[in-house]
Structures are given as structure tokens and as C-alpha cells.
Amino acid sequence: MLKQCFRSSLLIAAAALLMAAAPDEPQKLELKREPIVVTSAHMKADKLGERVVFSGEVTLKKEAMTLNSDSVTVFYDAGTKAIREIEALGNVIVRKEGRIALASRALYYSKEEKIVLTGDARIIENDNQLGGERITLFIRDDRSIVEGGNVLFYQDKQDKKPEKRRGR
């Protein structure tokens, strides 16, 4: 009996050591994502929920980003019903953390979390501007790519007064 109890306690101790040594469940690297909230004057759903069109002073909010446009079309994946793409047309304004992006058209790709701006696309931050034929904003990485464009930077003017020389 003593032998059996000793063997059981060894098994329990070994199991406890293995559990302590085993890595914890992998923690999710992504933070909890907030839903996309859209407000507009009108909404129309087509093709049994595969496409929803919002029109009339559309505002789309996703976490720290706000998009305003004349119309927004949300495309869903037929199988998963998850958002695949969002297309914004007309007077597109994207605001995020002090930056403003303007364009005639914006296409948001949900999987890659990127926005492609076309049609007089430009980004404004303070007095600085980036403009191009196509601007890609990577939401997760907080970076952008400007194609076929120009950059206009303003440097802070330093208030330097000429030094006065003393005569000898």
C-alpha cells in the first residue's frame, strides 16, 4: 500500500512539474478590435447581405480612425460573412491621430488593414502635405506609400537675429 501511494505521489508530482514547465496558452498578439460603426442618411442591402450601400453624409468609425464620404459600399465574404472590402466614393476624408488623408476614392482591404486612396489623393499633417496618384495607408503599421506624387514640407522657421559685433 505504501508503495502504491508513493508511486501515485510521484505521478502527481511529475504531472505538476510538467504543467508548471509547459508554456502558458499562446496569448493573442492582437489587441481586442472594436467594431466598425457606420452612420448615414440612407442604407441599402443587396444580394442577401453580400453588399451594403450607405449614402448621404456617411461616417465610418473604426478604432482611432474616422472616414467621411458621400457614399460607402461594404462588401462581405459570401462564405464567412466577414467584411472583405469597403469602398468610399466622393469627398473622402480619413482622419487618424492628427493626420488627414483626402481623395476622391478610397478602398479599404479588411484582411490587410490597408486603405488605398486614388483621385487627387493627399495626406496632410500639420503644414506638411504628401500628394500622389495613389496613396496606400497601412493602418496596423502606421505607415504609408505614395506613388507618382510630390511632397511639400514646411520647416519651422527659426527666429535667429544677427549677432551684433562689438567694435575694438
C-alpha positions as CSV (number, residue, x, y, z in Angstrom):
1,M,0.0,0.0,0.0
2,L,2.8,2.3,0.9
3,K,4.5,1.5,-2.5
4,Q,1.3,2.4,-4.4
5,C,0.8,5.7,-2.5
6,F,4.5,6.6,-3.2
7,R,4.0,5.8,-6.9
8,S,0.8,7.9,-7.1
9,S,2.5,10.8,-5.4
10,L,5.4,10.6,-7.9
11,L,2.9,10.7,-10.8
12,I,1.2,13.7,-9.3
13,A,4.5,15.5,-8.7
14,A,5.6,14.7,-12.2
15,A,2.3,16.0,-13.6
16,A,2.6,19.2,-11.5
17,L,6.2,19.8,-12.8
18,L,5.1,19.2,-16.4
19,M,2.2,21.6,-16.0
20,A,4.5,24.2,-14.4
21,A,7.1,23.8,-17.2
22,A,4.6,23.8,-20.0
23,P,4.2,27.2,-21.7
24,D,1.0,29.1,-21.0
25,E,-1.6,29.3,-23.7
26,P,-0.3,31.5,-26.5
27,Q,-1.5,34.9,-25.8
28,K,-3.1,36.8,-28.7
29,L,-0.8,39.3,-30.1
30,E,-3.6,41.4,-31.5
31,L,-5.5,43.7,-29.2
32,K,-9.2,43.3,-29.0
33,R,-10.6,45.0,-32.1
34,E,-13.6,47.3,-31.9
35,P,-16.5,47.0,-34.4
36,I,-16.8,49.2,-37.4
37,V,-19.6,51.7,-36.9
38,V,-21.3,53.4,-39.9
39,T,-23.8,56.2,-39.9
40,S,-25.5,57.7,-42.9
41,A,-28.8,59.1,-44.2
42,H,-29.6,56.0,-46.3
43,M,-28.7,52.3,-46.3
44,K,-29.5,49.7,-49.0
45,A,-28.6,46.0,-48.7
46,D,-28.1,43.9,-51.9
47,K,-27.6,40.2,-52.7
48,L,-28.7,38.8,-49.4
49,G,-26.2,40.6,-47.3
50,E,-23.2,40.4,-49.6
51,R,-23.2,44.1,-50.2
52,V,-24.5,47.1,-48.2
53,V,-24.5,50.6,-49.6
54,F,-24.5,53.6,-47.3
55,S,-25.2,57.1,-48.8
56,G,-25.7,60.7,-47.7
57,E,-23.1,62.1,-45.3
58,V,-21.5,58.8,-44.4
59,T,-19.3,58.5,-41.4
60,L,-17.4,55.2,-40.7
61,K,-15.5,54.8,-37.4
62,K,-13.0,52.0,-36.8
63,E,-11.0,52.2,-33.6
64,A,-8.9,55.5,-33.8
65,M,-9.8,56.1,-37.5
66,T,-12.7,58.1,-38.9
67,L,-13.7,58.1,-42.6
68,N,-16.2,60.5,-44.1
69,S,-17.5,60.2,-47.6
70,D,-20.5,60.8,-49.9
71,S,-21.1,57.0,-50.2
72,V,-19.7,53.8,-48.8
73,T,-20.2,50.3,-50.0
74,V,-19.3,47.4,-47.7
75,F,-18.6,44.0,-49.4
76,Y,-18.9,40.9,-47.3
77,D,-17.3,37.5,-47.9
78,A,-20.0,35.1,-49.1
79,G,-18.7,32.2,-47.0
80,T,-17.7,33.8,-43.7
81,K,-20.0,36.9,-43.9
82,A,-16.9,38.9,-42.6
83,I,-16.2,42.3,-44.2
84,R,-13.9,41.8,-47.2
85,E,-13.6,45.4,-48.6
86,I,-15.1,48.8,-48.1
87,E,-15.2,51.3,-50.9
88,A,-15.8,55.0,-50.2
89,L,-16.6,57.4,-53.1
90,G,-16.8,61.2,-53.3
91,N,-15.1,63.7,-50.9
92,V,-13.3,61.0,-48.9
93,I,-11.7,62.3,-45.7
94,V,-9.7,59.9,-43.5
95,R,-8.7,61.1,-40.0
96,K,-6.3,59.3,-37.7
97,E,-4.1,60.6,-34.9
98,G,-3.6,64.1,-36.2
99,R,-3.3,63.2,-39.9
100,I,-5.8,63.8,-42.6
101,A,-6.0,62.0,-45.9
102,L,-8.1,63.3,-48.7
103,A,-9.2,61.6,-52.0
104,S,-12.0,61.0,-54.5
105,R,-12.0,57.3,-53.8
106,A,-10.8,55.0,-51.0
107,L,-10.7,51.2,-50.9
108,Y,-10.2,49.5,-47.5
109,Y,-9.0,45.9,-47.5
110,S,-10.0,44.3,-44.3
111,K,-7.6,41.4,-44.3
112,E,-4.5,43.5,-44.8
113,E,-5.9,46.5,-42.9
114,K,-4.9,49.0,-45.5
115,I,-6.6,51.8,-47.4
116,V,-5.7,52.7,-51.0
117,L,-6.6,56.3,-51.9
118,T,-6.9,57.5,-55.5
119,G,-8.2,60.6,-57.3
120,D,-6.3,63.7,-56.1
121,A,-5.0,61.7,-53.1
122,R,-3.1,63.6,-50.4
123,I,-2.1,63.4,-46.8
124,I,-1.9,66.5,-44.6
125,E,-0.1,66.6,-41.2
126,N,0.4,70.0,-39.7
127,D,1.5,72.2,-42.6
128,N,3.2,69.3,-44.5
129,Q,1.5,67.6,-47.5
130,L,2.1,64.4,-49.5
131,G,0.2,64.1,-52.7
132,G,0.1,61.4,-55.4
133,E,-1.8,59.3,-57.9
134,R,-2.1,56.5,-55.4
135,I,-1.5,56.5,-51.6
136,T,-1.6,53.3,-49.6
137,L,-2.2,53.7,-45.8
138,F,-1.2,50.7,-43.7
139,I,-3.4,51.0,-40.6
140,R,-1.6,48.5,-38.3
141,D,1.9,49.7,-39.1
142,D,1.0,53.4,-39.2
143,R,2.9,53.9,-42.4
144,S,2.1,55.0,-46.0
145,I,3.4,54.6,-49.6
146,V,2.9,57.5,-52.0
147,E,3.1,56.6,-55.7
148,G,3.5,59.1,-58.5
149,G,3.4,62.2,-56.4
150,N,5.0,65.1,-54.7
151,V,5.9,66.2,-51.2
152,L,5.6,69.6,-49.7
153,F,7.4,70.0,-46.3
154,Y,7.5,73.2,-44.3
155,Q,10.3,73.5,-41.8
156,D,9.9,75.5,-38.7
157,K,11.4,79.0,-39.1
158,Q,13.9,79.7,-36.5
159,D,13.9,83.2,-35.2
160,K,17.6,84.0,-35.4
161,K,18.7,87.5,-35.0
162,P,22.1,88.5,-36.4
163,E,24.7,88.8,-33.7
164,K,26.0,92.2,-33.1
165,R,29.7,92.6,-33.2
166,R,31.4,94.8,-30.8
167,G,34.0,97.2,-32.1
168,R,37.5,97.0,-30.7
